[in-house]
Every structure is written in C-alpha cells, then in structure tokens.
Amino acid sequence: MKRENESVTDVLLRMTGDEQDVMKGFGAWKDRGLREEAEATREELDEDFRERQDKLFGHYRAHQLPARGRGDSRVSRI
C-alpha cells in the first residue's frame, strides 16, 4: 500500500484523489482486515526506523526496537 519514500499523508492523498476528499478513501481496505493492515504498516515503519538508525549510527542502537510477533500487546489492542 505505502510506497517507498511516501509519507502516510501522501498515501491518503493518493488514495482519495486530487479532490483531497478524505471521505472518498473510506472502504478502500474493506477486503483486508484492520489488524493485518496495522501489523503490516507497523512492520514497515519499524523497518524504516531501523534503517534510518543504521544510516545515522551504524549498527549500534541504544534503543533497539524488539521484533514484533503476534502476541505483541500493542498490536493486539487494535
């Protein structure tokens, strides 16, 4: 869904068209579960964050993000 080098705002604007009518985008994920979309998006964001940390700090990370699994409480609250 989200393309490389595309912000969340860019995705919303692309999905809703040139009119920037946010309501137009509702239902775009109707065939996909919210949980799956949230997990996939979170994994993408975490990976992007790790890559940026590696570029800035090398492989040293003072605050490493844990690998996410199905039992992650932050995801299961969705």
DRENPA-3360 file (N, C-alpha, C; in nm, 2 decimals, always signed):
BEGIN
1 = MKRENESV = +0.08/-0.12/+0.00/+0.00/+0.00/+0.00/+0.09/+0.13/+0.00 ~ +0.17/+0.14/+0.10/+0.26/+0.25/+0.11/+0.38/+0.23/+0.02 ~ +0.42/+0.32/-0.06/+0.53/+0.31/-0.15/+0.66/+0.36/-0.08 ~ +0.77/+0.32/-0.13/+0.90/+0.37/-0.08/+0.90/+0.52/-0.09 ~ +0.96/+0.58/+0.01/+0.97/+0.73/+0.01/+0.84/+0.80/+0.01 ~ +0.73/+0.74/+0.05/+0.60/+0.80/+0.05/+0.55/+0.82/+0.20 ~ +0.51/+0.93/+0.23/+0.46/+0.96/+0.37/+0.31/+0.90/+0.38 ~ +0.27/+0.89/+0.50/+0.13/+0.85/+0.53/+0.03/+0.95/+0.46;
9 = TDVLLRMT = +0.07/+1.07/+0.47/-0.02/+1.18/+0.41/-0.02/+1.16/+0.26 ~ +0.09/+1.13/+0.20/+0.10/+1.11/+0.06/+0.01/+0.99/+0.02 ~ +0.01/+0.88/+0.10/-0.08/+0.77/+0.07/-0.22/+0.81/+0.07 ~ -0.26/+0.88/+0.18/-0.40/+0.92/+0.19/-0.44/+1.01/+0.07 ~ -0.36/+1.11/+0.04/-0.39/+1.19/-0.08/-0.40/+1.12/-0.21 ~ -0.31/+1.02/-0.23/-0.31/+0.94/-0.35/-0.44/+0.86/-0.35 ~ -0.48/+0.80/-0.24/-0.60/+0.71/-0.23/-0.73/+0.79/-0.25 ~ -0.73/+0.91/-0.21/-0.85/+0.99/-0.21/-0.86/+1.07/-0.34;
17 = GDEQDVMK = -0.76/+1.08/-0.42/-0.77/+1.15/-0.54/-0.73/+1.30/-0.53 ~ -0.74/+1.37/-0.64/-0.69/+1.51/-0.65/-0.78/+1.60/-0.57 ~ -0.91/+1.56/-0.54/-1.00/+1.65/-0.47/-0.96/+1.66/-0.33 ~ -0.88/+1.57/-0.28/-0.84/+1.56/-0.14/-0.96/+1.54/-0.05 ~ -1.06/+1.47/-0.10/-1.18/+1.44/-0.02/-1.15/+1.31/+0.06 ~ -1.11/+1.33/+0.19/-1.07/+1.21/+0.27/-1.18/+1.11/+0.28 ~ -1.31/+1.15/+0.28/-1.42/+1.05/+0.29/-1.42/+0.96/+0.17 ~ -1.36/+1.00/+0.06/-1.36/+0.91/-0.06/-1.28/+0.78/-0.04;
25 = GFGAWKDR = -1.18/+0.79/+0.05/-1.09/+0.68/+0.08/-1.15/+0.57/+0.17 ~ -1.26/+0.60/+0.24/-1.32/+0.50/+0.33/-1.37/+0.38/+0.25 ~ -1.34/+0.26/+0.29/-1.38/+0.14/+0.23/-1.27/+0.09/+0.14 ~ -1.16/+0.16/+0.12/-1.05/+0.11/+0.03/-0.99/-0.02/+0.08 ~ -1.00/-0.04/+0.21/-0.94/-0.16/+0.27/-1.05/-0.26/+0.31 ~ -1.17/-0.25/+0.25/-1.28/-0.33/+0.30/-1.25/-0.48/+0.29 ~ -1.17/-0.52/+0.19/-1.14/-0.67/+0.18/-1.02/-0.71/+0.26 ~ -0.96/-0.62/+0.33/-0.85/-0.65/+0.42/-0.88/-0.62/+0.56;
33 = GLREEAEA = -0.83/-0.71/+0.65/-0.86/-0.69/+0.79/-0.78/-0.57/+0.85 ~ -0.84/-0.50/+0.94/-0.77/-0.39/+1.01/-0.64/-0.43/+1.08 ~ -0.65/-0.55/+1.15/-0.54/-0.60/+1.22/-0.42/-0.62/+1.13 ~ -0.45/-0.69/+1.02/-0.34/-0.72/+0.92/-0.28/-0.60/+0.86 ~ -0.36/-0.50/+0.83/-0.31/-0.37/+0.78/-0.23/-0.30/+0.88 ~ -0.27/-0.30/+1.01/-0.20/-0.23/+1.11/-0.07/-0.30/+1.14 ~ -0.07/-0.43/+1.14/+0.06/-0.51/+1.16/+0.16/-0.48/+1.05 ~ +0.11/-0.49/+0.92/+0.20/-0.47/+0.81/+0.25/-0.33/+0.81;
41 = TREELDED = +0.17/-0.23/+0.84/+0.22/-0.09/+0.84/+0.32/-0.07/+0.95 ~ +0.29/-0.13/+1.07/+0.38/-0.11/+1.18/+0.52/-0.18/+1.15 ~ +0.52/-0.29/+1.09/+0.64/-0.36/+1.05/+0.72/-0.27/+0.95 ~ +0.65/-0.21/+0.85/+0.72/-0.12/+0.76/+0.78/+0.00/+0.83 ~ +0.70/+0.06/+0.92/+0.76/+0.17/+0.99/+0.87/+0.13/+1.08 ~ +0.87/+0.02/+1.15/+0.98/-0.03/+1.23/+1.10/-0.05/+1.15 ~ +1.09/-0.11/+1.03/+1.20/-0.14/+0.94/+1.26/-0.01/+0.89 ~ +1.18/+0.08/+0.85/+1.23/+0.21/+0.81/+1.30/+0.28/+0.92;
49 = FRERQDKL = +1.25/+0.27/+1.04/+1.32/+0.33/+1.16/+1.46/+0.27/+1.18 ~ +1.46/+0.13/+1.18/+1.59/+0.06/+1.19/+1.69/+0.10/+1.09 ~ +1.64/+0.11/+0.96/+1.73/+0.15/+0.85/+1.79/+0.29/+0.87 ~ +1.70/+0.38/+0.92/+1.75/+0.52/+0.94/+1.85/+0.52/+1.06 ~ +1.83/+0.44/+1.16/+1.92/+0.44/+1.27/+2.05/+0.38/+1.23 ~ +2.05/+0.28/+1.15/+2.17/+0.22/+1.09/+2.25/+0.32/+1.01 ~ +2.18/+0.40/+0.93/+2.25/+0.50/+0.85/+2.31/+0.61/+0.94 ~ +2.24/+0.65/+1.04/+2.29/+0.75/+1.13/+2.40/+0.70/+1.23;
57 = FGHYRAHQ = +2.38/+0.59/+1.29/+2.46/+0.54/+1.40/+2.54/+0.41/+1.37 ~ +2.53/+0.36/+1.25/+2.59/+0.23/+1.22/+2.50/+0.12/+1.29 ~ +2.56/+0.01/+1.33/+2.48/-0.10/+1.38/+2.46/-0.08/+1.53 ~ +2.51/+0.02/+1.59/+2.49/+0.05/+1.74/+2.35/+0.12/+1.75 ~ +2.27/+0.06/+1.83/+2.14/+0.12/+1.86/+2.12/+0.12/+2.01 ~ +2.11/+0.24/+2.08/+2.09/+0.24/+2.22/+1.95/+0.20/+2.26 ~ +1.86/+0.22/+2.17/+1.72/+0.19/+2.20/+1.67/+0.10/+2.08 ~ +1.70/-0.03/+2.09/+1.66/-0.12/+1.99/+1.51/-0.15/+2.00;
65 = LPARGRGD = +1.45/-0.16/+1.88/+1.31/-0.20/+1.88/+1.30/-0.35/+1.88 ~ +1.22/-0.41/+1.96/+1.21/-0.56/+1.95/+1.14/-0.60/+1.83 ~ +1.17/-0.72/+1.79/+1.10/-0.78/+1.67/+0.95/-0.80/+1.71 ~ +0.86/-0.78/+1.63/+0.72/-0.79/+1.66/+0.67/-0.93/+1.63 ~ +0.58/-0.98/+1.71/+0.52/-1.11/+1.69/+0.37/-1.10/+1.71 ~ +0.30/-1.20/+1.69/+0.15/-1.20/+1.70/+0.11/-1.16/+1.84 ~ +0.19/-1.19/+1.94/+0.15/-1.17/+2.08/+0.18/-1.03/+2.13 ~ +0.23/-0.94/+2.05/+0.27/-0.81/+2.09/+0.14/-0.74/+2.14;
73 = SRVSRI = +0.15/-0.69/+2.26/+0.03/-0.63/+2.32/-0.01/-0.50/+2.25 ~ +0.08/-0.43/+2.20/+0.05/-0.30/+2.13/-0.03/-0.33/+2.00 ~ -0.01/-0.44/+1.94/-0.08/-0.47/+1.82/-0.21/-0.53/+1.85 ~ -0.22/-0.61/+1.96/-0.34/-0.68/+1.99/-0.45/-0.59/+2.04 ~ -0.42/-0.47/+2.08/-0.52/-0.38/+2.13/-0.60/-0.32/+2.02 ~ -0.56/-0.33/+1.90/-0.63/-0.27/+1.78/-0.76/-0.34/+1.76;
% end
